[in-house]
Amino acid sequence: MKKVIKIFLSILILAGIAGYFIWQNKKHQVAKEFIMDSVTDLSDSLYSITYDSSMIDEINGEAYFENIVLKTDSAQLHQLRLSDQLPDVLVEVFIKSISADGIDIPLALNEKKLFANKIIINEPRIVITHTGKKSFKYEDSMALFKKILGNYNSIHAKSIEVVNASFIDKSADEIIHTQLANLSISFNKIIIDSTKDYKNVVSYFINNMKANAKLLYINQPNRNGAIAFDNITYNAIEKNISIDKISSFKESITEERFILNSIKLEDINVKDFIDYNTLNVGNISTGNCVLTLFINQTDESKPDFSKTKKFDFPDDYFDKIKIGGISIGKSTLLFKNKKYPNKEPVRLNGFTFHLSKNIKISERNSLRNILDSAKWNMQADDFTLTSKDNKYNISFKGLKVNKALSSAMIRSIQVKPIQSKTNNVLAYQEDIFDIEMKTILLTGLDINQFVNESALRIDEISLHLDLKVYHDRVPPDRPESKVGKYPHQLLMNLALPVDIRTAIITKSYASYKERSKETKEEGEVIFSNIEGIVNNITNNTLLIQQNPICQLKANGLLLGKAKCVTDWRLFLDSKNGKFEIAGQIGSTSFNKLNALTKPLALTTIEGQLNSLHFTMAGDDNTANGDIIMLYSSLKLASYKLSDKTNVIEATKTKSSINNFFVKNNNPSKGITRNAKFAVQRDPQKSFFNLIWKGVYDGIQNTILNKNVAEIKKQLK
């Protein structure tokens, strides 16, 4: 951009100097010949200049030119091309008119100093063509400027105005690199002195300039894209730039990578920009924007998670920058997957970003470093993801991240099935989840690690959980094995590196509802007022070597009455899914369970459960343990589904037989029965099915006569 400004200003000065050659000659024809000869000399006979009409008032120091054309001489251009001596760039200029007043002609003639009150350059059109030899460098623009200055000691103007200018920078094959449209500029107190350091010549203009342009277009062939600026206003005195809109897009398919609206750059240090190629800005702010970030596909073959970078940030937007603050108004972020470019992006709505601490970025660093080194906070209203199997929508609402405090908060995360259970015809049995996590607080969040390595490192997370699980037993069992899909095994296979020191669950709720294959009726078990803590949630192998156990302790109420306490130990270093569980259930009436047992097991229970304690150890294939269930006045009633009426009916005979073999109390006659259980896992069923299967086996061994229990076990 700086190169474009230098070239453009140099060409404008070239056009303005035409006025000078008028002022030092008193005859129109002599002036015209002198101008043409001077341009020819300054450009090694390559350029010629013409104009339609002129007016010179030597007494009042006024001049006017119309339809000025600066163009290459075709014959000379042909000769240079044949001799392979073409300059790096070719310039064409058309100016509708140039007017000047307040010219001190004697001073210009005698002391080689040009003084004027006001110069107006109206509707200049400038085209620069690169010949393909080499790029136009800083030294080239300085050489061009020195040619323009010629033998004159200084040029002074109180003001220069450029009205409705246009500028095109293109290649020899007509590919536009840069384009400016409807540009208007006003310079105040212009002083160009041959004694000055020419390295800072551009600053003589920019430091005292006001400018606005309708459009600036910059092609980026190395990115296969372009960037466009709409309605730019620059005020050197107030040290600010405002831009209505900046948009970046792919040239071939007009795909917008980002749209920034209402951009303001305040307290700009122009000298740093010119002298040191540094963008030094007090504050950058935008209105609503649309920004696109690309997500790299994770290479799951790499065992070293630290080499994984999911988010692709542009790495060469800035050279050296110093920013006092950044503020992005409510915007939309679009996340696209490079592997699936045509897939609908994830939309993060209501995104805002604020940075208040001064940041300094060294040469060739990127936007990623801003997120790494600065103190910032961001918010977002909501965004929704679709699960890989396209069965669930995952919605995030009310996201807040504070880099300075290493913390984050999410108002809610909802995991909802895309099809409801009533409309979803399943080919096989499966659990359908409906999950909502509320008031999620993350402290000790390593944001740099998440951004740079796509790794989740959190000291503590707390949340309220509502978990609902539905299982329909009517479809057939899924044929494939579920071995290797215990919770801790899924954690170890997760592509995202995770290290959560502590997770706290408060005021939570869980329910399991099942539809019977036989009765087609539903039964539900509910846990409420759940409080729990989980320690050492990680798949980091180095951390697992130090502590291989993920432990969950939780308590709650079963069916709103019986207090439940559990302690889970999941072995993260196990090759066969090793786990240990201890649990207990407090006092409740067995009648509370009938809403579950009647539709699912065609059985109702009467009596009082006083307590239940169990311990269990298991792996991928088996579970075994001990159970102590204390109860009184236990009675069973059996039911069947009528073949004629399809209604559940009581079967007194079966009830009587069952109760004959049931032990109604424990302890009984002063003796407390302890039971053991050992069950084989059904590989097509889940982790929780194995746990229930073990507890059920222990209950059965407790309430039934030993011989009957053994017979039933053999029959199963």
Buried (B, 14 or more C-beta within 10 A) or exposed (E): EEBBBBBBBBBBBBBBBBBBBBBBBEEEEEBBEBBBEBBBEBBEBBBBBEBEEBEBEBEEBBBBBBEBBBBBBEEBBEEBEEEEEBBBBBBBBBBBBBBBBBBBBEBBEEEBBBBBBBBBBBBBBBBBBBBEEEEBEEEBBBEBBBBBBBEBEBBBBBBBBBBBBBBBBBBEEEEBBBBBBBBBBBBBEBEBBBEEEBEEBBBBBBBBBBBBBBBBBBBEEEBEBBBBBBBBBBBBEEBBBBBBBBBBBBEEEEEBBBBBBBBBBBEBBBBBBBEEEBBBBBBBBBBBBBBBBBBBEBEEEEEEBEEBBBBEBBEEEBBBBBBBBBBBBBBBBBBBBEEEEEEEBBBBBBBBBBBBEEBBBEEEBBBBBBBBBBBBBBBBBBBBEBEEEEBBBBBBBBBBBBBEEBBBBBBBBBBBBEEEBEEBEBEEBBEBBBBBBBBBBBBBBBBBBBBBBBBBBBBBBBBBBBBBBBBBBEBEEBEEEBBEEBBBBEBBEEEBBBBBBBBEBBBBBBBBBBBBEBBEBBBBBBBBBBEBBBBBBBBBEEBBEEEBBBBBBBBBBBBEEBBBBBBBBBBBEBEBBBBBBBBBBBBBBBEBBBBBBBBBBBBBBEBBBBBBBBBBBBBBEBBBBBBBBBBBEBBBBBBBBEEEEEEBEEBEEBBEEBBEBBBBBBEEEEEEBEBEBEBEBEEBBBBBBBBBBBBBBBBBBBBBEEEBBEEBBEEE
